[in-house]
Amino acid sequence: MAKIKENSFIYADPQKCLGCKNCGLACALAHAGCDLQTAVAGKRQLQPRNSVVKAGDMFMPIQCRQCEDAPCAQACPTGAIRQEDGLVKINEQNCVGCKVCSMVCPFGAIVVTPVPNAEPNRKTKRGKALKCDLCFSSVRKDGQLTCACVEACPTQAVMLVDPEGYRTKILEARAKELAKAHSVAKQKRA
């Protein structure tokens, strides 16, 4: 089975996003471990690890970028958030729901949700932090791991990005542009 490359993250292109929220539904179902009919019939509370925000006339899916410096991990008072295998992970057992991670996340990608039926006699509901964990819920035809949100997006606005591969593609595109510009300049001089 393919393994995810370190520091991979989900990127969403606001130019392609329709605001349909398929990514959020797919994410919630992947973490619920069931299909939509089962979730509805069982009255399960679906909790996506991403969100879609409308900004002006555009939509932007928001999810964790797996920051290399991870301010959420640095700020977490219980150590529930840590970097492991190139991902930023939350240990839900250690999370006390203090919301510090949510406040320091530069992308607004962490949400603290109430734990359902945690302790009914408590004066306040216990919370837990949720964020994109690159769920890798499926394998593509080419054998590569992919995430539920990536597979569910009808416009391919949501993409799994390998930073090194992305950098290589950018460098190749820039090299082609420079070569073309050089060729045009050379033809003008001749």
N, C-alpha and C positions, 0 to 999 in steps of 0.2 A: 504494500500500500504506500502511496506517495505521502511524503511528510511536508508540512507547511514550512516555508522558509522563514527564518527569524526576521522579526520586525515587519512582517506583512501586516497590511491593514486594509480596511474597506474604504474605498473612495466613492463618492457619489457626484455625478456631473449634474449640476442644477439646470444646465441647458437641455438635458434629456429627461429630467424627472417630470412626471405627469401629476404627482401628488396623489396617486392611487392608493398608497399605503399597503400595497401587496408585500413589500419588504417587511413591514412591521408584523403583518399577519403571519407570514412565513416564519419569521423569527420566533414569534410567540408560540406557534404550533411546534416548531422544532424543539423548544425548551419544555413544552408541555408533554411531549412524547406521545402525541396522539393526533388524529386528523380533526378537521373542523367539526364534523357531525358529532364525534365522540365528545369533544370539548363542550359543544353547545348542549348536548343531551345530559352531560354530567355537570353542567353549570360550573365549569372550571373557569377561574379567573385567568385570562390570558395576559401575559406580561411580556411585551416585546422589549428587547434590549436596544432598540433604536427608536427614532421618532422622525416624523416628517414635519418640517416647519415651513409655513408660507411666509415669504419675504417679498413684499410688493406683489408683483405678478408672477413670481417664480416660486418653486418648491425646492426644498433642500433636505434630503435625508441626513440625519445627524446620528453618528455613532462613534464609538471609541476609535481613536487613531493609533492606539497601542504606542503611546509616546515613549521615546527612548529615555527621557529624563523623568517621566511619569510623576507629575506633581501630586496626583492623587495618592500614589504609594508613599511619597515622602511625607504627606500630611496626615495619613491615617494613624490615629493614636493607638490602635490595637494591633497594627501590623497585618490587618486582614487583606490588604492589597499589596501584592508583590509582583516583581517581574520574574518570569520563569519561562524558559524556552522561547525567548523573544516575544512573549505576550505579557500583558498586564492582566493578572488574575485576581479575583476576589474570592477569599475563603468565607463563604456565607456564615459558617459556624462562628467565626471570630468577629464578624461585623456586628456592631452595636447600633447601627442606624443613626449615627451622630450627624451625618450629612456634610462633614468637613470635605470629603472627597468630591462631593457634588459642587460645593462652593469653589473649589480650586481648579476644577477641570476647565481648561481653556476653550473646550468645544461644547460644554453643556451636555456631555454625553453620558453622565452618570445620574441615575434617578434613584431615590430612596423610596421604596414602596412598603406599605404596611404588610407584615407577615400575617396571612389569614389564619384565624383561630389559634394564634400563638398562646396567649394567656388571657382568657376572657375577663378576668377580674382585675386586670391592670388598669390604672388610671389613664395611661397613655399606651397607644399601640406600639408594639415593637416594630422597627423597620429593618430593611436590609437593602444594601446597595446593589443595583443591577446595572450592567453595562455590556456592550458587545464583547463576547468571548471568542469570536471567530469560530462559531459552533461546528463548522465542517460537517454538516449533517448529510452531505451526499457526495458522491464521486461522479465526476463527469464521464462522458464516453471515452475521453482520452486518458482516463485513469487519474486525473488530477483532483485533489480535494477542492471542494467549493462550499460556500455557505448558503443557507436557505434563502437569505435575502438576495443574494446574487442570482440564484436560479429563478427566483420569483419575479424579478424585474422585467416587465414586458418591453422596455426600451433600452435595456442594457445600461441604464444610468448608474447602477450600482455595480462596482467592480472590486475584485480582490486584487490588491496591488502588492507585488514583490518589489521592494524599493530598489534593489540592485538591477533587476530586469527592467524596471521602469526607467532608471537612469540610463541604462544601455540603449533603450529605444529612443530616448530624448537625444542622446549623443549622436546616434545614427541619423536621426532626422536632421539635426543641426549640421552634421557633416555633409549630408546630401544638399542642403540649402547652400552651404558654402561652396561646394563643388559646382553647383549650378551657377551661382553668382560669379564664380571665377571663370567658368566657361563663357558666360555672356560677356564679361569684361574683356576676355581674351579675344572674342569675336569682334567686339567693337574696335579694338586696337588694330586688328588686321585689315 
